[in-house]
Amino acid sequence: SVDDVPTKLLRKVLLNHVMVDGIEYRDFKTGYFSTAAQFVNGSQMRNLSIHIEQVNMRVTLNGESRITQGNVRATNGIIHVVDRVIPIPTIVTFAVADENLSSLLSALTRVDLTADFPSILSTAPGISPAPFTVFAPNNDAFNDLLVELGVSRLSSIDEPTLKATLTYHVIAETNALSGDLSDNLELNTLGGPITANVTGGATLTDGNNRKSKIIAVDVQANNGVVHLIDKVILPN
């Protein structure tokens, strides 16, 4: 029963259903927004993000909960009825929910991978190697990668190369926000070092001197943070 849910967890679940400001159903747009629930990392506190997918006025929250009745008006806000409890997001939640990350999801879940990235990136906060900082290439980044490598599909990339590539997009035991980046900052990913710069726009440079632009920042999950990038980082 609900009485068996720990109070701290129940509070976070409930606050994950609350957004500041009264948002009309028609105003929901695809993208990331903040909820009242919080991620706590030591003394650092940040509001969790929620992913909203709006397709033909059908609104889905964090890939699982759909609004079935909108604009129930109260004196101090607006209620939108959902058909399922909105999940507290992990890194994997956003990869599943965001259609613009579908290629990344396909890469992370390829059946021949010798690393179980979905399980790793679902690690609960407070348990090593969480929290994570993930630089997530969008679908255009993967399309460009296929052209760059001269292959037609993701499955044509051999497993060792794909596994090594994915590790370069993850920093363990760190929730690094965009404000933590600076020029010539070396970031130690699971695959090896890459370099961040912020002058003229935030970028990441891999060992091949290829630059990825950071195009969206500080998408906060319960076990880490995601920054979207426009180019796949490659190993040396």
C-alpha positions in Angstrom: 0.0 0.0 0.0 1.0 3.6 -0.2 1.6 3.5 3.6 4.6 1.1 2.8 6.4 3.6 0.6 9.1 5.4 2.5 8.1 9.0 3.2 11.2 10.5 1.6 10.6 8.6 -1.6 6.8 9.3 -1.7 7.6 13.0 -1.3 9.9 13.0 -4.3 7.4 11.0 -6.3 4.6 13.5 -5.6 6.8 16.6 -6.2 7.8 15.0 -9.5 4.2 15.7 -10.6 4.4 19.4 -9.9 5.6 22.2 -12.2 5.8 25.8 -11.2 3.5 28.1 -13.1 0.1 27.3 -14.4 0.7 25.6 -17.8 -2.3 25.2 -20.2 -2.5 21.9 -22.0 -2.1 23.7 -25.4 1.2 25.2 -24.2 3.0 21.9 -23.6 5.8 21.6 -26.1 8.4 18.9 -26.6 11.4 19.5 -24.5 12.8 19.5 -20.9 11.3 21.3 -18.0 11.8 21.4 -14.2 9.6 19.8 -11.6 9.5 20.5 -7.9 11.3 17.2 -7.0 15.0 17.6 -6.2 18.2 15.8 -6.9 20.5 16.0 -3.8 24.3 15.6 -4.3 26.0 16.4 -1.0 25.2 20.0 -0.4 24.1 20.5 -4.0 20.3 20.6 -4.6 18.7 20.9 -8.1 15.3 20.4 -9.4 14.7 17.3 -11.4 14.0 17.6 -15.1 10.9 16.1 -16.8 10.8 15.3 -20.5 7.6 16.3 -22.3 6.8 14.8 -25.7 4.0 16.5 -27.6 2.9 14.9 -30.8 -0.4 15.9 -32.4 -1.5 17.3 -29.1 -0.9 14.0 -27.4 1.3 14.7 -24.4 3.6 12.1 -22.8 5.7 12.7 -19.7 9.0 10.9 -19.2 8.1 8.4 -21.9 5.5 6.6 -19.8 2.7 8.8 -18.5 0.1 10.3 -20.8 -2.2 13.2 -20.0 -5.7 11.9 -20.4 -7.6 15.0 -19.2 -6.2 18.5 -19.4 -7.0 21.9 -17.9 -8.9 21.0 -14.7 -8.8 24.5 -13.2 -8.3 25.2 -9.5 -8.0 28.6 -7.8 -4.2 28.3 -7.5 -3.2 26.3 -10.6 -4.2 23.8 -13.2 -4.5 20.0 -12.9 -3.8 17.6 -15.8 -4.9 14.0 -15.2 -2.3 11.3 -16.1 -2.9 7.6 -16.7 0.2 6.5 -14.8 2.5 7.7 -12.1 5.3 9.8 -13.7 8.6 7.9 -13.2 11.4 9.6 -11.3 13.9 9.9 -14.1 17.2 8.2 -14.4 19.7 8.8 -17.2 18.1 5.9 -19.1 14.6 7.4 -18.7 15.6 10.4 -20.8 17.2 8.3 -23.5 14.0 6.3 -23.8 11.6 9.3 -23.6 13.4 11.7 -25.9 12.7 10.8 -29.6 15.8 12.9 -30.5 17.9 10.4 -28.6 16.5 7.3 -30.2 19.8 6.5 -32.0 21.7 6.8 -28.7 19.2 4.4 -27.2 19.7 1.9 -30.0 23.5 2.1 -29.5 23.2 1.7 -25.7 20.9 -1.4 -26.0 22.6 -3.2 -28.9 22.4 -6.9 -28.1 26.0 -7.7 -28.8 27.5 -5.1 -26.4 29.6 -6.7 -23.7 28.8 -3.8 -21.3 25.2 -3.4 -20.0 25.0 0.3 -20.3 21.2 0.6 -19.4 21.9 -1.2 -16.1 25.0 0.9 -15.4 23.2 4.2 -16.2 20.2 3.2 -14.1 22.4 2.9 -10.9 20.6 4.6 -8.0 22.1 7.8 -6.5 24.4 7.1 -3.6 25.6 3.8 -5.2 28.9 3.8 -7.1 29.4 4.6 -10.0 26.5 7.1 -9.8 26.0 10.0 -10.2 26.9 10.3 -13.8 27.6 13.1 -16.2 26.5 12.0 -19.7 27.1 13.8 -23.0 24.3 12.5 -25.2 24.7 12.8 -29.0 21.4 13.5 -30.7 20.1 11.6 -33.8 21.8 14.1 -36.2 25.1 13.4 -34.5 24.7 9.6 -35.2 23.6 10.2 -38.8 26.8 12.3 -39.3 28.9 9.6 -37.6 27.7 7.0 -40.1 28.7 9.2 -43.0 32.0 9.9 -41.4 32.7 6.2 -40.9 31.4 5.3 -44.4 28.8 2.8 -43.1 25.1 2.7 -43.7 23.8 1.6 -40.3 24.7 1.5 -36.6 25.0 -2.3 -36.7 27.9 -2.0 -39.1 30.1 -0.5 -36.4 32.0 -3.3 -34.7 31.3 -4.0 -31.0 34.7 -3.0 -29.6 34.5 0.4 -31.4 31.0 1.0 -30.3 31.6 0.1 -26.7 34.7 2.3 -26.5 32.9 5.1 -28.2 30.0 5.0 -25.7 32.4 5.1 -22.7 33.8 8.4 -23.9 30.4 10.0 -23.3 30.1 9.1 -19.6 31.8 10.5 -16.5 31.2 8.5 -13.3 30.7 9.7 -9.8 30.2 13.3 -11.0 27.2 15.5 -11.5 29.0 18.2 -13.6 26.7 21.1 -14.5 27.4 23.5 -17.4 28.6 26.1 -14.9 31.4 23.7 -13.8 33.0 23.7 -17.3 35.8 26.0 -18.2 38.4 26.5 -21.0 41.0 23.7 -21.4 39.3 21.6 -18.7 40.2 17.9 -18.9 37.3 15.6 -18.3 38.0 12.0 -17.4 35.4 9.9 -19.0 35.1 6.1 -18.6 36.9 5.8 -21.9 39.6 8.4 -21.4 40.2 12.1 -21.3 38.4 14.7 -23.4 38.7 18.5 -23.2 36.0 21.1 -22.5 36.1 24.7 -23.6 33.5 27.4 -23.1 34.8 30.5 -25.0 32.6 31.1 -28.1 30.2 28.4 -27.0 30.7 25.2 -25.0 32.5 22.4 -26.9 34.2 19.1 -26.2 37.3 18.0 -28.1 38.2 14.3 -28.3 41.6 12.8 -28.8 41.2 13.0 -32.6 40.8 16.8 -32.3 37.2 16.5 -33.3 34.9 19.1 -31.7 31.3 18.5 -30.4 29.1 21.4 -29.6 27.1 21.2 -26.4 23.6 22.2 -27.6 21.5 21.7 -24.5 22.6 21.6 -20.9 21.8 20.5 -17.3 19.0 18.0 -17.9 18.9 16.7 -14.4 18.0 13.0 -13.6 17.8 11.4 -10.2 21.2 9.8 -10.7 23.1 12.3 -12.8 22.9 15.0 -15.4 22.7 15.0 -19.2 24.1 17.5 -21.7 23.1 17.1 -25.4 25.8 17.3 -28.1 25.8 17.5 -31.9 28.7 15.2 -32.7 29.6 11.7 -31.4 32.9 11.6 -29.5 35.3 9.0 -30.9 38.1 7.1 -29.1 41.7 7.7 -30.2 
